[in-house]
């Protein structure tokens, strides 16, 4: 999606113009080919190609594409509807690119990939160029799609911040801790060819992946399937490109939509609070009611602290240094606060439900809080 181009999906038409789609894909492919030409064999072997691609794909793109960019094109349209269109558009582009690239895939190229570590510098670029164009195209497409989704749900991401960039990469490429890339591929492949895919993955053609960083290995394994199985290369490439992009888009939608929900909750709590400092203590007490801290609870607390600091200019160093929160100290703070504390109780109830059903420990804390807030 070069600079998030205007597409039939952007204009609201029911069917995209195939010729226009193909033109966009060919233009993007040409740019990616220029990028791949600038890579050395060592870049591919070491995994540095991915670092360079991330910079190539995101830095100029994020300067142009922000929330206002989408507002200018989709004024008044809910984020969910726009996200759905972006995912469909990206999956069409991915399928088209798969068909264009797969014609050049051969078993010889697959074997070259498998022995990349020992291939001579003179032969690697020519043999691997087509494969790398496909991998780079799909990777860039999915990174930009995930970024679009984060922007549409107004989840702040700074691609110049290493932590935010790694978050975007994990979401876009559906990388999970301990994940085996072949499992992702097998799930994405239509049932008819799954047995063949599984047999292919049992072979040693992926040995070169061990020499690559985790992201490079993940991407190589996920894409080499398309070039290692004779006769079905083109249809499989089209299907895999489409399905993995749909998978990436749906995963990004789930992650960023949920984060947007938590941010919205934090904004509501902060905006309606008359006791922002006390609210933070009570919120943390509810979260620490049991031994586990859910991801959504940690996310909510992080945004609550940020919003209380920005809106109420409250920074509680004491709370920031707490390791094991003492309920007695929190109850002392509650009892010392005069007047109506319904806002604190309401906030506590929202915190308890952020990660799902309220557990027994959270219910006990809420019961005590309710009693103290209704002390007369």
ZIUR-V218260 format. One record per backbone hydrogen bond with DSSP energy under -0.5 kcal/mol. NH is the residue of the N-H (numbers start at 1). CO is the residue of the C=O. E is the energy in kcal/mol with one decimal. If there is no record, write none. Layout:
nh = (NH:NH)
co = (CO:CO)
e = (E:E)
//
This chain:
nh = (4:10:11:12:13:18:21:22:23:24:25:26:27:28:29:30:31:32:33:34:35:36:37:38:38:39:44:45:46:47:48:49:50:51:52:53:54:55:56:57:58:59:62:63:64:64:65:66:70:71:72:73:74:77:81:82:83:84:85:86:87:88:89:90:91:92:93:94:95:96:97:98:99:100:101:102:103:104:105:110:111:112:113:114:115:116:118:119:119:123:124:125:127:128:129:132:133:134:135:136:137:138:139:140:141:142:143:144:145:146:147:148:149:150:151:152:153:154:155:156:159:161:162:165:166:167:168:169:170:171:172:173:174:175:176:179:181:183:184:185:186:187:188:189:193:194:194:197:198:199:200:201:202:202:203:206:207:209:210:211:212:217:218:219:220:221:222:223:224:225:226:227:228:228:229:230:232:236:237:238:239:240:241:242:243:244:245:246:247:248:249:250:251:252:253:254:255:256:257:258:259:260:261:262:263:264:265:266:267:268:269:270:271:272:273:273:279:280:281:282:283:284:285:286:287:288:289:290:294:298:299:300:301:302:303:304:305:306:307:308:309:310:311:312:313:314:315:317:320:321:321:322:325:327:329:330:331:332:333:334:335:336:337:337:338:345:346:347:348:349:350:351:352:353:353:354:354:356:363:364:365:366:367:368:369:370:371:372:373:374:375)
co = (1:7:7:8:8:16:17:18:19:20:21:22:23:24:25:26:27:28:29:30:31:32:33:34:35:36:40:41:42:43:43:43:47:47:48:49:50:51:52:53:54:55:58:59:60:61:61:64:66:67:68:69:70:74:78:78:79:80:81:82:83:84:85:86:87:88:89:90:91:92:93:94:95:96:97:98:99:101:102:106:107:108:109:110:111:113:115:115:116:120:120:121:123:124:125:128:129:130:131:132:133:134:135:136:137:138:139:140:141:142:143:144:145:146:147:148:149:151:150:154:157:158:160:161:162:163:164:165:166:167:168:169:171:170:174:176:179:180:180:181:182:183:184:185:190:190:191:193:194:195:196:197:198:199:200:203:204:206:207:208:209:213:214:215:216:217:218:219:220:221:223:224:224:225:225:228:230:232:233:234:235:236:237:238:239:240:241:242:243:244:245:246:247:248:249:250:251:252:253:254:255:256:257:258:259:260:261:262:263:264:265:266:267:268:269:270:275:276:277:278:279:280:281:282:283:284:286:287:292:294:295:296:297:298:299:300:301:302:303:304:305:306:307:308:309:308:313:315:316:317:318:319:323:325:326:326:327:328:329:330:331:332:333:334:336:341:342:343:344:345:346:347:348:349:350:350:351:353:359:360:361:362:363:364:365:366:367:368:369:370:372)
e = (-1.9:-1.1:-1.2:-0.6:-1.4:-0.8:-2.6:-2.7:-2.0:-2.2:-2.5:-2.7:-2.3:-2.4:-2.7:-2.1:-1.8:-2.3:-2.4:-1.7:-1.9:-2.8:-2.2:-0.9:-0.8:-1.8:-1.6:-2.6:-3.0:-1.3:-0.7:-1.7:-1.5:-0.8:-2.4:-2.3:-2.6:-1.6:-2.5:-3.4:-2.0:-1.4:-3.0:-0.8:-0.8:-0.9:-2.3:-0.7:-1.4:-2.0:-2.4:-0.7:-2.7:-2.4:-0.6:-1.5:-2.8:-2.0:-1.6:-2.4:-2.3:-2.0:-2.5:-2.5:-2.3:-1.8:-2.3:-2.5:-2.1:-2.4:-2.6:-2.1:-1.9:-2.0:-2.5:-2.4:-0.7:-1.8:-1.6:-1.9:-2.4:-2.0:-2.3:-2.2:-1.4:-1.5:-1.7:-0.9:-0.8:-1.2:-1.8:-0.8:-1.8:-2.4:-1.6:-2.8:-2.2:-1.7:-2.5:-3.0:-2.5:-2.5:-2.5:-2.6:-2.6:-2.5:-2.4:-2.5:-2.1:-2.3:-2.1:-2.7:-2.2:-2.2:-2.4:-2.6:-1.9:-1.3:-3.0:-0.7:-0.6:-2.2:-0.6:-2.9:-2.3:-1.9:-2.4:-2.4:-2.6:-2.4:-3.0:-2.4:-0.9:-1.8:-0.6:-2.2:-0.6:-1.2:-1.1:-1.9:-2.7:-2.0:-1.3:-1.5:-1.5:-0.6:-0.9:-2.2:-2.6:-2.0:-2.2:-2.1:-0.7:-0.9:-1.5:-0.5:-2.0:-1.7:-1.5:-1.9:-1.5:-2.9:-2.3:-2.6:-2.6:-2.6:-2.0:-1.6:-2.6:-0.6:-1.4:-1.3:-1.0:-0.6:-0.7:-0.7:-1.4:-2.2:-2.5:-2.4:-2.4:-3.2:-2.5:-2.1:-3.2:-2.9:-1.5:-2.5:-2.8:-2.4:-2.7:-2.7:-2.3:-2.6:-2.4:-2.3:-2.5:-2.8:-2.2:-1.6:-2.0:-2.3:-2.0:-2.1:-2.7:-2.6:-2.0:-2.6:-2.6:-2.1:-2.4:-2.6:-2.6:-1.7:-0.7:-0.6:-2.6:-1.6:-1.5:-2.6:-2.8:-2.3:-2.0:-2.3:-2.3:-2.3:-1.4:-0.6:-0.6:-2.4:-2.5:-2.4:-2.4:-2.1:-2.1:-2.6:-2.5:-1.8:-2.8:-2.7:-1.9:-2.4:-3.1:-1.6:-0.7:-1.4:-0.5:-0.9:-1.8:-1.2:-0.6:-1.4:-0.6:-0.7:-0.8:-1.5:-2.8:-1.9:-1.8:-2.3:-2.8:-1.7:-0.6:-1.1:-0.6:-2.0:-2.5:-2.0:-2.3:-2.1:-1.7:-2.3:-2.0:-0.9:-0.5:-0.6:-1.0:-1.6:-2.3:-1.8:-1.9:-2.6:-2.3:-2.0:-2.5:-2.9:-2.0:-2.1:-2.6:-1.5:-1.0)
//
